[in-house]
Amino acid sequence: MSSLIVALLAIAVAGFAAGVYRRLALWRQGRAVDLPLSLLLQVPKRYLVDLHHIVARDRYIANTHVAAAGGVVGSFVLLVLVYVLGFKNAFTYGVLWGLLVLGLLGAFFVFKRRQSPPDRLSRGHWAMVPYSLFAFGLGFLGLTIAEANASQGTLALVATVLAIVGVREIAGGALLSRPLKHLLSGSVHLAFHPRQARFDQVGALSTDLRPMDPEAEQYGVGKVSDFEWNRLLSFDACVECGKCQEACPAYAAGQPLNPKKLIQDLVAGMEGRSDQAYAGAGHPGMPVGTHQPGSDGALFPSLLEEQTLYACTTCRACVQACPMMIEHVDAIVDMRRFVALEQGGVPSNAQAVLQTLRNTDTVGGYDLAERANWSVDLQLPIAQPGQHVEVLFWSGESAYELRNQKTLRLVAQLLKKAGVNAAVIGEQELDTGDVARRLGDELLFQNLAERNINYLNTLSFDRILTIDPHVLQALGQEYRAFGADFEVLHHTQLLDQLVHSGDLDLSRALQRGTVTYHDPCYLGRYNGETEAPRRLLDALNLQVAEMERSGMNSRCCGWGGGAAFSDVPGEHRVPDLRMQEIHAVQAKTVAVACPNCMTMLEGVVQDQTEVVDIVELVAEAAGV
């Protein structure tokens, strides 16, 4: 019996080793990236701390995974110790049987979840996982009990069959691209993650896009081998849980994007096969099984369609939800760069916006000389080289839009009331290039970024203030790669500071009924700021109701990533879905903190809820 157990273990190890060899070959299709092997030593900490705090959001799955993974991996190690290395005694048998029972407990809870699975879960091989776990646990439990009691009867025969089934799953996981391949790819991915900064501390944010080399022979990613090898590895780590699918606003709106399917499309491309084997929900409106990579690994248009990429709002809800810390948005933008700069495949409406931006340095085609017109009667000076100001107020595209000018003006008046020395930039202020970068025109973005940085470096100021979280991200995060080092604040952050320092008095009572707050994606998920706006609402003594999707899990308004200009059709509009969630908490007022969210939510036809920027509430309470 011992020799049978050893043989089964050898088969499992040999099959898994062959799988490791195959997966290494698949990952090595990607471009080289310099990462030290010593990062493998970080896996235990990253698995138990950095990853597990994400998995722990779903306590059922977290505990199930501890039991199933801990039981299977732990018992396999004990089987080797007992039957290969000869550590046979009552203690090791006891620990071994305990771990096998733990694994069976985990298998039971996996089985229970699979009896009424949420729509986000993939079927196919994934539906067989609990049965494979049962087979492994029951098989080796039976074999080891039979061996310990020198039994060769029916128990041993049944246990042998079950153990063979369980070993097949382990041996074939990495080799045959079955679910248990994530034992390998998931752990190695944590070591060589494309965003190492995410492990600097628990919950650390790393959201700035990596610049593209403007002198590169090819722009962006057009085939599988254009990705760096550790990005291919990250796609391979996907466990098809569908939490990204559940979080995606484009998928909810019935637009042709499912982030889970997108990652699995890239895995199919890496393996050189079609998407026929995929057993989950597809991209809405697109049949599964009709796409495959080109002969040289080309992604477009045979494996992926351009409308799938441009349905993405780059809101990072998928990244926030992913228990394997996969960076979907980075991959999408890399592929958009190829589509935009190599193929000219940007949707026509978005292409017109990019052309306008090239010609006028503004998204809307406005005259730069009119950038500061909104502030003329407020005696807000235009910043001049050699004249220091505390706050440099970035006007943005809101300077040209009447509704958002109201927000700018109220912020300026509150700054004046609080005694803050502020100035605007005027006609030297160009668009930040955020829309161009997200749509894939990295060259246009870099041009605007360098010109803005050059001018800002001629001015003297303590910090930059903006009402637009996209500007906050661009100036405060993404310009750093081009030598910028600016302190940038969102208006809710500065107002919060002024209120709590006593420089702004919010003593006037407001009668607003129930108020809810909509978190902008680029303020929350991109910059981690969810509390300053809520502290302002608390200071206003309002009756606040939180939506189910709020904070870091907020639903996107539908504007970001150029989606408002790409206008990819779907069954619903993303802002309509968000307004339904606002109505669900019976809010009379929804406070926003982004001019783009204001535009999208005010565009929803309804009369139940008033849409205001949070500064309107602050100004009312401050008597401005």
C-alpha positions in Angstrom: 0.0 0.0 0.0 2.9 2.4 0.8 4.3 1.8 -2.7 0.9 2.7 -4.3 0.7 5.9 -2.3 4.3 6.8 -3.3 3.5 6.0 -6.9 0.4 8.3 -6.8 2.5 11.1 -5.2 5.1 10.6 -7.9 2.5 10.9 -10.7 1.2 14.1 -9.1 4.6 15.6 -8.8 5.7 14.6 -12.3 2.5 15.9 -13.8 2.7 19.2 -11.9 6.4 19.5 -12.8 5.6 19.1 -16.5 2.9 21.7 -16.0 5.4 24.1 -14.5 7.7 23.6 -17.6 4.8 24.3 -19.9 3.6 27.4 -18.1 7.1 28.8 -17.9 7.3 28.4 -21.7 3.9 30.2 -22.1 4.9 33.1 -19.9 8.2 33.5 -21.6 6.5 34.4 -24.8 6.2 37.9 -23.2 8.9 40.6 -23.2 11.7 40.4 -20.6 11.3 42.3 -17.4 14.1 42.6 -14.8 12.8 41.2 -11.5 14.9 39.3 -8.9 14.1 35.7 -8.1 14.4 36.7 -4.4 10.8 38.0 -4.7 9.7 34.4 -4.4 10.5 34.8 -0.7 7.8 37.4 -0.4 5.0 35.0 -1.4 4.0 33.9 2.1 3.6 37.4 3.3 1.8 38.5 0.1 -0.5 35.5 0.2 -1.3 35.6 3.9 -1.5 39.4 4.3 -1.7 41.5 1.1 -3.9 39.1 -0.8 -5.9 37.6 2.1 -7.2 41.0 3.2 -8.9 41.2 -0.2 -10.2 37.6 -0.1 -11.5 38.2 3.4 -14.1 40.7 2.1 -16.1 37.5 1.4 -15.8 35.6 4.7 -17.4 32.5 3.3 -14.9 32.1 0.5 -12.0 33.2 2.7 -12.7 30.4 5.2 -13.5 27.9 2.5 -10.2 28.7 0.8 -8.3 28.3 4.1 -9.8 24.9 4.6 -9.6 23.6 1.0 -6.2 25.0 0.1 -4.7 24.4 3.5 -6.0 20.9 3.7 -4.9 19.8 0.3 -1.5 21.4 0.2 -0.8 20.6 3.9 -1.8 16.9 3.5 0.2 16.6 0.3 3.3 17.7 2.2 2.6 15.3 5.1 2.0 12.5 2.6 5.5 13.1 1.3 7.0 13.3 4.8 5.3 10.1 5.9 5.5 7.9 2.8 8.6 9.2 1.0 10.8 10.3 3.8 9.5 7.7 6.3 8.3 9.9 9.2 5.7 7.3 10.3 4.4 7.7 13.8 1.1 8.3 15.6 1.6 12.1 15.6 2.3 12.4 11.8 -0.6 10.1 11.0 -2.8 12.2 13.2 -1.8 15.5 11.6 -2.1 14.0 8.2 -5.7 12.7 8.8 -6.6 16.1 10.4 -5.4 17.9 7.3 -7.3 15.5 5.0 -10.5 16.1 7.0 -9.9 19.9 6.8 -9.6 19.6 3.0 -12.8 17.6 2.9 -14.5 20.3 5.0 -13.3 22.9 2.5 -14.5 20.7 -0.4 -18.0 20.5 1.2 -18.3 24.3 1.4 -17.1 24.6 -2.3 -19.7 22.1 -3.2 -22.4 24.0 -1.2 -21.5 27.2 -3.0 -21.7 25.5 -6.4 -25.2 24.2 -5.7 -26.7 27.6 -6.2 -23.7 29.5 -7.8 -23.9 33.2 -8.5 -23.9 34.1 -12.2 -20.4 35.4 -12.0 -18.8 32.0 -11.5 -17.5 29.9 -14.5 -18.8 26.4 -15.0 -17.1 23.7 -16.9 -13.9 22.4 -15.2 -14.5 24.8 -12.4 -17.8 23.1 -11.5 -15.8 19.9 -11.0 -13.4 21.3 -8.4 -15.4 20.2 -5.3 -15.6 16.6 -6.7 -11.8 16.6 -7.3 -11.2 17.8 -3.8 -13.5 15.2 -2.4 -11.8 12.5 -4.4 -8.3 13.6 -3.2 -9.3 13.8 0.4 -11.4 10.7 0.6 -9.0 8.7 -1.5 -5.9 9.4 0.5 -7.8 9.2 3.8 -8.9 5.7 2.8 -5.5 4.7 1.5 -3.6 5.9 4.6 -6.1 4.3 7.0 -6.0 1.0 5.0 -2.1 1.2 5.1 -2.0 1.9 8.8 -4.3 -1.1 9.5 -2.6 -3.4 6.8 -6.0 -3.7 5.0 -6.3 -4.7 1.4 -10.1 -4.9 1.1 -12.8 -2.9 -0.6 -11.8 0.3 1.3 -8.4 0.2 -0.3 -9.8 -0.4 -3.8 -12.4 2.4 -3.6 -9.8 4.7 -2.1 -7.3 3.9 -4.9 -9.8 4.9 -7.5 -10.7 8.2 -5.7 -7.0 9.0 -5.1 -6.3 8.5 -8.8 -9.1 11.0 -9.7 -7.7 13.5 -7.1 -4.1 13.1 -8.3 -5.3 13.7 -11.9 -6.5 17.1 -11.0 -3.2 18.1 -9.3 -1.1 16.5 -12.0 -3.1 18.0 -14.8 -3.7 21.4 -13.3 -0.8 23.4 -14.7 -0.2 21.0 -17.6 -3.8 20.9 -19.0 -4.9 24.4 -17.9 -7.3 23.1 -15.4 -8.4 25.1 -12.3 -5.6 23.9 -9.9 -3.0 25.6 -12.2 -3.6 28.6 -10.0 -1.6 26.8 -7.2 1.4 27.6 -9.4 0.5 30.7 -11.4 -1.3 32.4 -8.5 1.6 32.2 -6.1 4.3 33.1 -8.6 2.1 36.0 -9.8 2.2 37.4 -6.3 6.0 37.4 -6.4 6.4 39.0 -9.8 3.4 41.2 -9.8 3.5 44.0 -12.4 2.8 46.6 -9.7 5.2 45.9 -6.9 4.2 49.1 -5.1 0.9 47.4 -4.2 2.8 45.4 -1.6 4.5 48.3 0.1 1.8 48.2 2.8 -1.6 46.5 3.2 -4.1 48.1 0.8 -1.5 50.3 -0.8 -2.6 52.0 -4.0 -0.6 52.1 -7.2 -2.8 53.5 -10.0 -0.6 55.7 -12.3 -0.2 54.3 -15.8 3.3 53.5 -16.9 4.6 55.8 -19.7 5.2 54.5 -23.2 8.5 55.1 -24.9 7.7 57.6 -27.7 10.7 56.2 -29.7 9.5 52.6 -29.6 9.4 50.7 -32.8 5.8 49.8 -32.0 3.3 51.5 -29.8 1.2 49.5 -27.3 0.3 45.8 -27.3 -1.0 44.2 -30.5 -0.1 40.6 -29.9 0.5 38.3 -27.0 4.2 38.6 -27.1 4.0 42.4 -26.7 3.0 42.0 -23.1 5.8 41.6 -20.6 6.1 38.0 -19.3 4.9 38.8 -15.8 1.7 40.3 -17.3 1.0 37.1 -19.1 1.6 35.4 -15.7 -0.9 37.7 -14.1 -3.6 36.7 -16.6 -2.8 33.1 -16.0 -3.5 33.6 -12.3 -7.2 34.3 -12.9 -9.4 32.0 -11.0 -12.6 32.9 -12.9 -14.4 34.0 -9.8 -16.2 36.7 -11.7 -15.9 39.4 -9.1 -14.6 41.7 -11.7 -17.6 40.9 -13.9 -19.9 41.6 -11.0 -18.2 45.0 -10.4 -17.9 46.2 -14.0 -20.3 49.0 -15.0 -19.9 48.3 -18.7 -21.0 44.7 -18.2 -23.9 45.7 -16.0 -25.0 48.1 -18.8 -24.9 45.3 -21.4 -22.0 46.8 -23.2 -19.6 44.3 -25.0 -17.1 44.0 -22.1 -16.8 41.4 -19.4 -13.4 41.9 -17.7 -13.3 38.2 -16.7 -13.8 37.1 -20.3 -11.2 39.6 -21.4 -8.6 38.1 -19.1 -9.5 34.6 -20.3 -9.3 35.8 -23.9 -5.7 36.8 -23.2 -5.0 33.4 -21.6 -6.4 31.8 -24.7 -4.2 34.0 -26.8 -1.2 33.0 -24.7 -2.0 29.3 -25.2 -2.7 29.8 -28.9 -6.3 28.5 -28.9 -9.8 29.8 -29.4 -12.1 30.9 -26.6 -14.2 27.7 -27.2 -13.3 26.2 -23.8 -14.4 29.2 -21.8 -17.4 28.3 -19.6 -18.5 31.6 -18.1 -20.5 34.6 -19.2 -19.1 36.2 -22.3 -18.9 39.8 -23.5 -22.6 40.9 -23.7 -23.8 40.6 -27.3 -20.9 38.5 -28.4 -21.1 34.7 -28.7 -18.5 32.6 -27.0 -16.3 30.3 -29.1 -15.9 32.5 -32.2 -12.6 34.3 -31.4 -9.0 33.1 -31.6 -5.6 34.7 -31.9 -4.0 35.4 -35.2 -1.2 33.1 -36.5 1.5 35.2 -34.9 -0.4 35.8 -31.7 -2.2 38.9 -33.0 -5.0 40.1 -30.7 -7.0 42.3 -33.2 -9.4 41.7 -34.6 -9.5 37.9 -34.4 -9.3 37.5 -30.6 -10.5 40.8 -29.3 -12.7 43.4 -30.8 -12.0 47.1 -30.4 -15.5 47.9 -29.0 -14.7 45.6 -26.1 -11.7 47.7 -25.2 -13.5 51.0 -25.6 -16.5 50.0 -23.5 -14.2 50.2 -20.4 -14.5 53.3 -18.2 -11.1 52.6 -16.6 -12.9 52.9 -13.3 -10.7 50.1 -11.7 -13.7 48.5 -10.1 -12.5 45.2 -11.6 -9.0 45.7 -10.1 -10.4 46.6 -6.7 -12.6 43.5 -6.6 -10.0 41.0 -7.9 -8.9 38.6 -5.2 -5.8 37.8 -7.4 -4.8 41.5 -7.7 -4.9 41.3 -11.6 -4.5 44.7 -13.3 -7.2 44.7 -16.0 -7.0 48.4 -16.7 -3.3 48.4 -17.5 -3.8 45.7 -20.1 -6.7 47.5 -21.7 -4.8 50.8 -22.0 -1.8 49.0 -23.4 -4.0 47.5 -26.0 -5.7 50.8 -26.7 -2.4 52.3 -27.4 -1.8 49.8 -30.2 -5.3 50.3 -31.6 -5.1 54.1 -31.4 -1.6 54.7 -32.6 -0.9 51.7 -34.9 -4.3 51.0 -36.3 -6.2 54.2 -35.9 -9.1 52.2 -34.5 -10.4 54.6 -31.9 -14.2 55.0 -32.2 -15.2 57.8 -34.4 -16.7 60.1 -31.8 -13.6 59.7 -29.6 -11.4 60.2 -32.6 -13.0 63.6 -33.2 -12.4 64.5 -29.6 -8.7 63.6 -29.9 -8.4 65.7 -33.1 -10.0 68.7 -31.3 -7.6 68.2 -28.4 -4.6 68.2 -30.8 -5.8 71.3 -32.5 -6.9 73.4 -29.5 -5.3 71.9 -26.4 -8.8 71.6 -25.0 -11.3 68.6 -25.2 -14.1 70.9 -26.2 -12.3 73.0 -28.7 -12.5 76.2 -26.7 -10.3 79.3 -26.8 -7.5 79.1 -24.2 -7.7 82.9 -23.8 -11.2 82.3 -22.2 -9.9 79.8 -19.7 -10.1 82.3 -16.7 -13.2 84.2 -17.8 -15.3 82.4 -15.1 -13.3 84.1 -12.4 -12.9 87.7 -13.7 -15.6 89.2 -11.4 -14.2 87.4 -8.3 -10.9 89.3 -8.4 -9.0 86.0 -8.6 -5.6 86.9 -10.0 -3.8 85.1 -12.8 -0.6 83.5 -11.5 2.6 85.2 -12.8 6.2 83.9 -12.7 8.0 85.4 -9.6 4.7 86.0 -7.7 4.1 83.3 -5.0 0.6 82.1 -4.2 -0.6 79.5 -1.6 -3.0 77.8 -4.0 -2.8 77.5 -7.7 -6.4 76.8 -8.8 -6.6 74.6 -11.9 -9.7 75.5 -13.8 -9.9 72.5 -16.2 -12.6 71.9 -18.8 -15.1 73.1 -16.2 -14.0 76.6 -17.0 -16.1 76.5 -20.2 -19.2 74.7 -18.9 -21.8 76.9 -17.2 -23.0 74.2 -14.7 -19.5 73.4 -13.5 -18.4 77.0 -13.5 -20.8 77.3 -10.5 -18.6 74.8 -8.6 -15.4 76.6 -9.5 -16.9 79.9 -8.4 -18.2 78.6 -5.1 -14.8 77.0 -4.3 -13.1 80.3 -5.1 -15.5 82.3 -2.9 -15.0 79.9 0.0 -11.2 80.2 -0.4 -11.5 84.0 -0.2 -13.8 83.7 2.9 -11.2 81.5 4.6 -8.4 83.9 3.8 -6.6 81.6 1.3 -4.3 83.3 -1.2 -5.3 81.7 -4.6 -4.7 82.4 -8.3 -5.7 80.8 -11.5 -3.4 79.9 -14.4 -5.3 81.4 -17.3 -4.6 80.8 -21.0 -1.3 78.9 -20.2 -3.3 76.1 -18.7 -3.7 73.3 -21.2 -5.8 70.2 -20.9 -4.0 67.6 -18.7 -4.3 64.9 -21.5 -6.1 62.4 -19.3 -8.7 61.6 -21.9 -6.1 61.2 -24.6 -4.1 58.8 -22.4 -7.1 56.7 -21.5 -8.2 56.5 -25.1 -4.7 55.2 -26.1 -3.2 58.3 -27.6 -0.2 58.3 -25.3 1.8 60.6 -27.6 -0.7 63.4 -27.3 -0.9 62.9 -23.5 2.9 63.2 -23.2 3.0 66.3 -25.3 0.4 68.0 -23.1 2.0 66.8 -19.9 5.4 68.1 -20.8 4.1 71.5 -21.8 2.0 71.9 -18.7 4.9 70.8 -16.5 7.3 73.3 -18.2 4.9 76.2 -17.5 4.0 75.1 -13.9 7.7 75.0 -13.1 7.9 78.8 -13.9 5.3 79.5 -11.2 5.7 79.7 -7.4 3.0 78.0 -5.4 2.5 75.7 -2.4 -0.1 73.4 -4.0 -2.5 72.9 -6.8 -6.2 72.7 -6.2 -8.7 71.1 -8.6 -12.4 70.2 -8.6 -11.7 67.3 -11.0 -10.4 64.0 -9.7 -9.1 63.2 -13.2 -6.9 66.3 -12.9 -5.9 65.2 -9.4 -4.7 61.9 -10.9 -2.9 63.4 -13.8 -1.1 66.3 -12.1 -0.5 64.5 -8.8 0.2 61.0 -9.9 0.9 60.5 -13.6 3.0 63.6 -14.3 5.6 62.3 -11.8 7.0 60.0 -14.4 7.9 63.2 -16.4 9.7 64.9 -13.6 6.8 66.7 -11.9 6.6 67.0 -8.1 3.5 68.9 -7.3 1.3 68.7 -4.2 -2.2 68.4 -5.6 -5.4 68.6 -3.6 -9.0 67.9 -4.5 -11.4 70.7 -3.4 -13.1 68.4 -0.9 -9.8 67.8 0.8 -8.9 71.4 1.1 -12.4 72.4 2.3 -12.3 69.6 4.9 -9.0 71.1 6.2 -10.4 74.6 6.3 -13.6 73.4 8.1 -11.7 71.4 10.7 -9.1 74.2 11.3 -12.0 76.6 12.0 -11.3 78.8 9.0 -14.7 78.0 7.5 -17.8 78.2 9.7 -20.6 75.9 8.6 -23.2 77.1 11.2 -26.2 77.6 8.9 -28.6 74.7 9.1 -29.6 72.9 5.9 -32.9 71.4 5.1 -32.1 68.8 2.5 -33.9 65.6 3.5 -31.9 62.4 2.8 -28.6 63.0 1.2 -26.3 60.4 -0.4 -22.8 60.8 -1.7 -21.5 59.4 -5.0 -17.8 58.5 -4.9 -15.9 59.5 -8.1 -13.7 56.6 -9.3 -10.7 58.8 -9.8 -11.0 60.3 -6.3 -11.7 57.0 -4.4 -10.2 54.0 -6.2 -7.4 56.0 -7.9 -6.4 58.3 -5.0 -7.8 56.6 -2.0 -9.9 59.6 -0.9 -13.3 58.6 0.5 -13.3 60.2 3.9 -12.8 64.0 3.3 -16.2 64.3 1.5 -17.9 62.4 4.2 -16.4 64.5 6.9 -17.8 67.5 5.2 -21.2 66.0 5.1 -20.9 65.1 8.8 -20.0 68.7 9.5 -23.2 69.8 7.8 -25.3 67.6 10.1 -27.2 66.1 7.2 -29.1 62.9 7.1 -26.8 60.8 5.0 -27.7 57.4 3.5 -24.9 55.3 2.0 -25.6 53.4 -1.2 -24.7 49.7 -1.3 -21.9 50.5 -3.8 -20.0 53.3 -2.1 -16.5 54.2 -1.1 -13.9 52.1 -2.8 -16.7 49.9 -4.2 -18.6 52.8 -5.7 -20.2 52.3 -9.1 -18.8 54.4 -12.0 -20.9 57.2 -13.5 -19.8 56.1 -17.0 -17.6 59.1 -18.0 -14.1 57.8 -17.4 -11.6 56.4 -19.8 -13.1 58.4 -22.6 -16.2 56.2 -22.5 -18.5 59.3 -22.6 -17.0 60.0 -26.0 -16.5 56.4 -27.3 -20.2 55.9 -26.9 -20.1 52.1 -27.2 -23.8 50.9 -27.3 -25.3 48.7 -24.7 -28.6 47.7 -23.2 -28.6 50.5 -20.6 -26.7 53.6 -19.8 -24.2 53.4 -16.9 -25.4 56.7 -15.3 -29.0 55.4 -15.4 -27.9 52.4 -13.3 -26.1 54.6 -10.8 -29.2 56.8 -10.5 -31.3 53.7 -9.7 -29.0 53.0 -6.8 -29.4 56.6 -5.7 -33.1 56.2 -5.8 -32.9 53.0 -3.8 -31.8 54.9 -0.7 -34.6 57.5 -1.3 -32.1 60.3 -1.5 -33.6 63.8 -2.2 -30.1 65.0 -2.9 -27.0 63.3 -4.3 -23.7 65.1 -3.6 -20.9 64.5 -6.1 -17.3 65.6 -6.1 -16.4 65.5 -9.8 -17.6 67.7 -12.7 -17.8 64.7 -15.0 -20.0 62.8 -12.5 -22.2 65.9 -12.4 -22.5 65.9 -16.2 -23.4 62.2 -16.3 -25.9 62.1 -13.4 -27.6 65.3 -14.4 -28.1 63.8 -17.8 -30.4 61.1 -16.4 -34.0 62.0 -17.0 -35.6 61.9 -13.5 -37.1 64.4 -11.0 -36.7 62.5 -7.7 -33.2 63.5 -6.8 -31.3 66.8 -7.1 -27.6 66.5 -8.2 -25.2 69.0 -6.6 -21.5 69.3 -6.1 -20.7 68.9 -2.4 -19.3 72.4 -2.4 -22.8 73.8 -3.0 -23.9 72.3 0.4 -20.7 73.7 2.1 -21.3 77.1 0.6 -24.9 77.2 1.6 -23.9 76.4 5.2 -21.1 78.9 5.1 -23.4 81.7 3.9 -21.7 82.1 0.6 
